Every structure is written in structure tokens, then in C-alpha cells.
Amino acid sequence: MRLYGVLGWPVGHSASPAMMNAAFRAAGQAAVYMSFEVAPTHIAAAVEGLRALGAGGFNVTIPHKQAVFSLLDEVTDTARMAGAVNTVRVDPGGRLWGHNTDVDGWWESVRPHLEGIPERVAVLGAGGAARAVLTALALRAPGTRVAVAARRLERAEALAVQFGDWLRVQVFPWADRHACVAQADLVAQTTPIGMWPETDAAPVEDGRCFRAGQVVQDAVYRPLRTRFLEEAAARGATAVDGLSMLVEQGALAYERWFEAPAPRAVMRAAAEEAVRHGPQGDAARA
């Protein structure tokens, strides 16, 4: 039985164990996936412990996605560009290979809903998830016009500098977010606004900025139907929930570990079940 898992602080809310263990069972993998609560001061010991235990690989979530860089033997160019590692493969010799599946996980969650390459993208927020979005656009849709609206302008400006060679990035204060959304073909909501238990909150207060023909994605997946997505769908936009990105990044991690297609439908069903039946699920909205 090969060990896999996710390292985070906290991590008890994660739907990944349910999702990944369902995938292992469906594919007949002799493997188990566990969540590990690891304080920032113990991340190095945890990584070395998994190496010593002969783990097949592991995921990394907040707040460890940057801290693990120096603990790995190799890191992919995608992870370096995104400034974060979320997936680690342990090879038979014990070497640790870091990658970022959030990047293509986001892209693959929105790509089926797009009609070609989007001309204008609005990104709400300027943290790690926003950087993953811009990395995906730089790799998959170079030249795209991207409006980044954020409370911390210095972070947004840093993204504009970093991705300026690939994308036409403009930075806007948070107060201008509605205008950014209104002009976009694709909207990526990367902040935690609307996450359980603050489910009545939404990063957009005036739903009139949404319209038919837009694709609107929310990184939040607890609850599945955020207020943000409800507003977008009510105006005719295509709403893409955060669970789609979670499943895609998990499937890409699975494929990196096992070099075999991931059972995405099984993973989606298991993740949705975990979210809906937890205290943070849609029942919290009632």
C-alpha cells in the first residue's frame, strides 16, 4: 500500500482525501491518501518524513506552496513561473519532483466553456491563485488582455511586471472591479470572498456587470454555488464552480504520479459528495 497525502495548515476542510481515495479505488491502485496537518515550522521534517516512508507523492496547500521549493530536488518550469508547488512526485530513488497542477487545473476547468481564446480576462485578486491563472494564460493564451483588480495594488503591480512579456496586464483598484468584469469575456474570481461560513458575501455587489456570453469561474468551492456564481448565472453567464478546478488539478496530480488517465467522473462525484454533506456544503446556504 503506497502512501500519498496533502500537507497543509489547516487542512481538515480538504475534499482531496475523499476525491483521491475514490480515484485509487476505481483504478485499483494499491494506495491510500491522507491529510496531514503540518505547522509551518515543521514542513521540512514532514517532507523528509514522507521521503523516508517511501511515499509515492503528495500535494501541498496553503501555507506551504512556496516553502517547499527549497526542500525539493527538481522543480518544473511551470511551478517556477507560478511561484508555487502543489504536487510532488517521489521517484523510486527518493528524489522529489515539484510541479504545479493548479495552473492547468484552472485552464482545463474553463477551456471547455470557451469559444476559442478569450480576448479580455478579468482577474479578481492578486494572490497565489491569481498567479496560477496568469501563468495559465501566459502559457495557453499569450497576448491576452488581462485586467487585475485587487485590494493590494502592489501585489497586482508585481504580477503585471512578472507577466508583462506574455500578457497585456492592466492593474485596477478594487473599486473598479465591476467595470473590469463588465468588459471581460472570462472572469476568474481568485479571492476567498464567499467561502463558508461567509456565504452571503460576494466580491461583486452589482450583478449587472455580468452578461450572457461570459464565462465566470470562482475558485471557492465551499459552497458549490457561491453568491458570486448565482449572480453571474442569473444574468446569463456560464458559471464554473471551484470544484471543477479542484478535480482537474487533482486529476493532473494523479496522472503525474501513476502515468495513467485519472477517473475524473469518479473524482468529481466523490468531491461533490464530500462538499455537499459537510457543514460547509450547500446546506449552509439554506
Sequence and secondary structure as in RCSB ss.txt:
>XXXX:A:sequence
MRLYGVLGWPVGHSASPAMMNAAFRAAGQAAVYMSFEVAPTHIAAAVEGLRALGAGGFNVTIPHKQAVFSLLDEV
TDTARMAGAVNTVRVDPGGRLWGHNTDVDGWWESVRPHLEGIPERVAVLGAGGAARAVLTALALRAPGTRVAVAA
RRLERAEALAVQFGDWLRVQVFPWADRHACVAQADLVAQTTPIGMWPETDAAPVEDGRCFRAGQVVQDAVYRPLR
TRFLEEAAARGATAVDGLSMLVEQGALAYERWFEAPAPRAVMRAAAEEAVRHGPQGDAARA
>XXXX:A:secstr
 EEEEEEESS TT SHHHHHHHHHHHHT SEEEEEEE  GGGHHHHHHHHHHTT  EEEE TT TTTTGGG SEE
 HHHHHHT   EEEE TT  EEEE  HHHHHHHHHGGG SSS SEEEEE  SHHHHHHHHHHHHHSTT EEEEEE
S HHHHHHHHHHTTTTSEEEEEEGGGHHHHHHT SEEEE S TT TT TT  S S GGG  TT EEEES  SSSS
 HHHHHHHHTT EEE HHHHHHHHHHHHHHHHHSS   HHHHHHHHHHHHHTSTTSGGGG 
